[in-house]
Amino acid sequence: MGSIANEHASQELVDAKTHLTNHFLSHQKGMALKCALELGILEVIHNHGKPITLSKLSNSLSIHPNKTSSLSRIMNLLVHCNFFTKQTSSINGEEEEIEAYDLTPNSHILLKDHPLSLAPLSRFVFNPDSIKPGFYLSSWFKNEDESPFHSAHEKSFWEYGAQVHEYNEVFNEGMGSDSRFLANTLVNNREFKELMEGIESLVDVGGGDGTLASAIARAFPKVSCTVFDLPQVVKGLKSVEKNLKFVEGDMFEGVHPAQIVLLKNILHDWSDDLCVKILEKCKEAIPSKGGKIIIIDMVLDPNNYTSNESLNKLLLDMQMMNLMIGGKERTEQEWNNIFINAGFSHYNILPIQGPQSVIMVYP
Ligand SMILES: C[S@@+](CC[C@H](N)C(=O)[O-])C[C@H]1O[C@@H](n2cnc3c(N)ncnc32)[C@H](O)[C@@H]1O
């Protein structure tokens, strides 16, 4: 009996060590993917038009001849992570086996030319300036710094973006690709179309490079659309859509007026108190009759932290903690409190795409 109990205990320990190692080294998955993207592996496989052997892949990438076997190690991890498939076929009868790699739907959307490419988002997420704050998380819990981003870069995320042009560009392009991905679903969504009926004006507050507002302007040509964002983001931007313009401003001081105020991925950047301030300014910008705020953000389910979708939300919550001052993902109860404190009367939640929801808030 004793030895069976010991065997159980030791199996538990072995499983625990495996579990730990998989977590200790989980950043290697991201680094391998980053490497594959930077080497252009996805484009080479795609352009090849059929599964590609390691030697052909290696030749096309012009990597150092001594590194071909290392390339197979990157590929193996990314096969495990479901970014590539590895097919084995026999040639010359059964004598020789040949292995070839292909893309999966998970890597297709990272191709640079994919119409909904998320490659720009990956460049922002994998940027060393985005990763560095994570190293300061535990010290931030004990010191007075406003965010781990401050600890890493000595200024807020927004101040840093205003000064470091390259980082600002990587961020705006990353967010643009996230918006392009969503816009497709949003403008074709039945409830969203109904919501837009009879609407004459919409302002996308913190609308970045205008990707989402452009898609809305194209889909609803009678609606006069405005992107309202910080000067460092919208300065010099021109729209190809006649019904879209860019306006510089600070949402804490006032918001460009419109019947609909759109806030996509804005409120999760800020603390509850600052969200209330932003929403109060948005409320002043819309008519009290017929005006609406549309928030596109996540809604955390406090009773479900185990599904894949929940993991996605929890990881984004950590990202907000690292980068922003008081930034967080919220449960419905937390959203409700903010809406009440900002003086709104009611809201509806519409799940639209993956972990994101559309929250319609009414004065
Ligand atoms: C997370 S990004 C979201 C961008 C865009 N809505 C999207 O989802 O692709 C947050 C945006 O808020 C803007 N922003 C930050 N502070 C702001 C302020 N005080 N007034 C107006 N916009 C602001 C940023 O410049 C940035 O474009």
The ligand as an SDF file (V2000), in Angstrom:
LIG
                    3D

 27 29  0  0  0  0  0  0  0  0999 V2000
   -5.9190   50.6690  -27.1770 C   0  0  0  0  0  0  0  0  0  0  0  0
   -5.9370   51.9520  -28.3550 S   0  0  0  0  0  0  0  0  0  0  0  0
   -7.4090   51.6040  -29.2410 C   0  0  0  0  0  0  0  0  0  0  0  0
   -7.4050   52.1720  -30.6280 C   0  0  0  0  0  0  0  0  0  0  0  0
   -8.6440   51.8360  -31.4440 C   0  0  0  0  0  0  0  0  0  0  0  0
   -9.8660   52.2600  -30.7860 N   0  0  0  0  0  0  0  0  0  0  0  0
   -8.6870   50.3680  -31.7290 C   0  0  0  0  0  0  0  0  0  0  0  0
   -9.3370   49.6200  -31.0080 O   0  0  0  0  0  0  0  0  0  0  0  0
   -8.0030   49.9350  -32.6800 O   0  0  0  0  0  0  0  0  0  0  0  0
   -6.3640   53.3520  -27.3700 C   0  0  0  0  0  0  0  0  0  0  0  0
   -6.4760   54.6470  -28.1510 C   0  0  0  0  0  0  0  0  0  0  0  0
   -6.8420   55.6880  -27.2170 O   0  0  0  0  0  0  0  0  0  0  0  0
   -6.1570   56.8540  -27.5990 C   0  0  0  0  0  0  0  0  0  0  0  0
   -6.0770   57.7790  -26.4440 N   0  0  0  0  0  0  0  0  0  0  0  0
   -5.3390   57.6500  -25.3190 C   0  0  0  0  0  0  0  0  0  0  0  0
   -5.5320   58.7010  -24.5050 N   0  0  0  0  0  0  0  0  0  0  0  0
   -6.3990   59.5170  -25.1220 C   0  0  0  0  0  0  0  0  0  0  0  0
   -6.9850   60.7680  -24.7850 C   0  0  0  0  0  0  0  0  0  0  0  0
   -6.6950   61.3620  -23.6310 N   0  0  0  0  0  0  0  0  0  0  0  0
   -7.8560   61.3300  -25.6510 N   0  0  0  0  0  0  0  0  0  0  0  0
   -8.1660   60.7140  -26.8430 C   0  0  0  0  0  0  0  0  0  0  0  0
   -7.6360   59.5170  -27.2160 N   0  0  0  0  0  0  0  0  0  0  0  0
   -6.7700   58.9260  -26.3710 C   0  0  0  0  0  0  0  0  0  0  0  0
   -4.8060   56.3480  -28.0340 C   0  0  0  0  0  0  0  0  0  0  0  0
   -4.0680   57.2640  -28.7750 O   0  0  0  0  0  0  0  0  0  0  0  0
   -5.1780   55.0920  -28.8010 C   0  0  0  0  0  0  0  0  0  0  0  0
   -5.3940   55.3500  -30.1670 O   0  0  0  0  0  0  0  0  0  0  0  0
  1  2  1  0
  2  3  1  0
  2 10  1  0
  3  4  1  0
  4  5  1  0
  5  6  1  0
  5  7  1  0
  7  8  2  0
  7  9  1  0
 10 11  1  0
 11 12  1  0
 11 26  1  0
 12 13  1  0
 13 14  1  0
 13 24  1  0
 14 15  1  0
 14 23  1  0
 15 16  2  0
 16 17  1  0
 17 18  1  0
 17 23  2  0
 18 19  1  0
 18 20  2  0
 20 21  1  0
 21 22  2  0
 22 23  1  0
 24 25  1  0
 24 26  1  0
 26 27  1  0
M  CHG  2   2   1   9  -1
M  END
$$$$
